[in-house]
Each structure stands twice: as structure tokens, then as C-alpha cells.
Amino acid sequence: QVQLVESGGGLVQTGGSLRLSCAASGRTFRRYTMGWFRQAPGKEREFVAAISWSGGSKYYADSLKGRFSISRDNTKNATYLQMNSLKPEDTAVYYCAAAESIGTMRHDYEYWGQGTQVTVSS
């Protein structure tokens, strides 16, 4: 199996930036697609971004294009989410996930981290 651990969350003001990291261990020799999801209180878990193993394919939620950027470093078994121009509505628990094929749906992903809290104050 694959174990995923997120880090980098915290409290920031509106307009600020954060960089989330996802560290993978276990069956990291597999060419997993990596994704980020988020879940705000009282809402469903929603897709944020995804990246293929090679980095050649990236997908973003339409509302986040231009503000969020996903990347990965396979030599470090790490995936990142750069978040800029943060808004209060970005407040959520952010989850890292792994899948065998690229997708934008929760059910596409087999492995999940525990999440990291991002809070954006107004």
C-alpha cells in the first residue's frame, strides 16, 4: 500500500500564500497519479488539482485556475500544492490522494492522507 502525509497547512490572511506538501511512502515505485482534494465544514470533499506521474498532465478545478499550482518531485516521493491569493472560501482540510489513473473524482483515488488544515482569515 501507499502511505501519504500532508504538511504545510496553517493560518493565513486573505491574499496570502501557502505551499502544501505530500510525502509518500510504501509502494512509491508505482507510477501513481497524485491529486489534491479539500473539504470545508458542512460541504462535500471536492477536487482541487491532479498531476500525472510524469507531470505532463495537470487538471484543476475551474474556480482555482490561476491561483493554485500542482507539482511533484518523484525523486523525493513528494507532491506539492502552491496556493496563492488565498480567500476565506479556501478554508478547508486539504487531502493528498493517489490513484493508478488520472481523475477528478473522489472514487478515482485509492489512497488518502489524513489531511492538513488551511484557514484563511478575512
C-alpha positions as CSV (number, residue, x, y, z in Angstrom):
1,Q,0.0,0.0,0.0
2,V,0.9,3.7,-0.1
3,Q,1.0,6.0,2.9
4,L,0.5,9.7,2.4
5,V,1.2,12.5,4.9
6,E,0.3,16.1,4.2
7,S,2.0,19.1,5.8
8,G,2.2,22.9,5.3
9,G,-1.2,24.0,6.4
10,G,-1.8,26.8,8.7
11,L,-3.5,30.2,9.3
12,V,-3.0,33.0,6.7
13,Q,-4.7,36.2,5.9
14,T,-6.7,36.9,2.7
15,G,-4.3,37.3,-0.2
16,G,-1.6,35.3,1.4
17,S,0.1,32.1,0.1
18,L,0.8,28.6,1.4
19,R,2.6,25.6,-0.1
20,L,1.3,22.2,0.9
21,S,3.5,19.1,0.7
22,C,2.5,15.5,0.4
23,A,5.1,12.8,1.4
24,A,4.5,9.3,0.1
25,S,5.9,6.0,1.3
26,G,5.3,2.4,0.6
27,R,4.7,1.3,-3.0
28,T,6.2,4.5,-4.4
29,F,7.7,2.6,-7.3
30,R,4.3,2.6,-8.9
31,R,3.5,5.5,-11.3
32,Y,0.7,6.9,-9.3
33,T,-1.3,9.9,-10.3
34,M,-1.5,12.4,-7.4
35,G,-4.3,14.6,-6.5
36,W,-5.4,17.2,-4.0
37,F,-8.9,17.5,-2.6
38,R,-10.4,19.7,0.1
39,Q,-13.3,19.6,2.4
40,A,-14.9,22.6,4.2
41,P,-17.2,22.3,7.2
42,G,-20.7,21.1,6.1
43,K,-19.6,20.5,2.5
44,E,-18.6,17.5,0.3
45,R,-15.0,16.8,-0.4
46,E,-14.2,18.5,-3.7
47,F,-11.5,18.1,-6.3
48,V,-8.7,20.7,-6.3
49,A,-5.9,19.5,-8.7
50,A,-4.3,16.4,-10.1
51,I,-1.0,15.6,-11.8
52,S,0.2,12.6,-13.8
53,W,3.3,10.6,-12.8
54,S,5.4,12.4,-15.5
55,G,3.9,15.8,-14.7
56,G,2.8,16.1,-18.3
57,S,-0.9,16.2,-17.5
58,K,-2.4,18.6,-14.9
59,Y,-6.0,19.4,-14.1
60,Y,-7.5,22.0,-11.8
61,A,-10.9,22.8,-10.6
62,D,-12.2,25.7,-12.8
63,S,-12.6,28.0,-9.8
64,L,-9.0,27.6,-8.8
65,K,-7.2,28.0,-12.1
66,G,-4.6,30.8,-12.0
67,R,-4.3,30.7,-8.2
68,F,-3.3,27.1,-7.4
69,S,-0.5,25.1,-8.9
70,I,0.3,21.4,-8.5
71,S,3.7,19.9,-9.0
72,R,5.7,16.8,-8.0
73,D,9.2,15.6,-7.4
74,N,9.3,11.8,-7.9
75,T,12.9,11.6,-6.7
76,K,11.6,12.8,-3.3
77,N,8.3,11.0,-3.5
78,A,6.7,14.3,-2.9
79,T,3.7,16.3,-4.4
80,Y,3.1,20.0,-3.8
81,L,0.2,22.4,-4.0
82,Q,1.1,26.1,-4.2
83,M,-1.8,28.2,-3.2
84,N,-1.7,32.0,-3.9
85,S,-4.1,34.8,-3.5
86,L,-5.9,32.9,-0.8
87,K,-9.5,33.7,0.0
88,P,-11.7,32.8,3.1
89,E,-13.6,30.4,1.0
90,D,-10.4,28.4,0.5
91,T,-10.6,27.4,4.2
92,A,-10.8,23.6,4.4
93,V,-9.0,20.5,5.3
94,Y,-6.8,19.6,2.3
95,Y,-6.1,16.0,1.4
96,C,-3.5,14.4,-0.7
97,A,-4.5,11.3,-2.7
98,A,-3.0,8.7,-5.1
99,A,-4.6,6.8,-8.0
100,E,-3.4,4.5,-10.7
101,S,-5.0,6.7,-13.4
102,I,-5.6,10.4,-13.6
103,G,-9.0,11.6,-12.5
104,T,-11.0,14.3,-10.9
105,M,-13.5,12.3,-8.9
106,R,-13.1,11.1,-5.3
107,H,-13.7,7.5,-6.2
108,D,-10.8,7.5,-8.7
109,Y,-8.3,7.7,-5.8
110,E,-7.3,4.6,-3.8
111,Y,-5.0,6.1,-1.1
112,W,-5.6,9.2,1.1
113,G,-3.6,11.2,3.7
114,Q,-5.1,12.4,7.0
115,G,-5.4,16.0,5.8
116,T,-3.9,19.3,6.8
117,Q,-6.0,22.3,7.9
118,V,-5.8,25.6,5.9
119,T,-7.6,28.6,7.4
120,V,-7.8,31.9,5.6
121,S,-8.9,34.8,7.7
122,S,-10.7,37.8,6.4
